[in-house]
């Protein structure tokens, strides 16, 4: 099938998932890489407290905060 035909079917709101090999699907830029970071105990306690308030895990909170910081860095002073 040509890409133009696929695009036409997609644009016509047809279900095109049966035409895809989802086992080969990848999400660029979202591959996880494990890192280890040591935090002082007081910081872990504070992270856990904030995570509980928001109803998320410590890891999720750290990821949210880092993503926000990286997307919206403060201008240099």
Residue pairs with C-beta under 8 A, 6 or more apart in sequence:
1 19
6 16
6 19
9 16
9 19
10 16
39 47
44 58
47 58
47 61
47 62
48 58
50 61
51 57
51 58
51 60
51 61
54 61
56 64
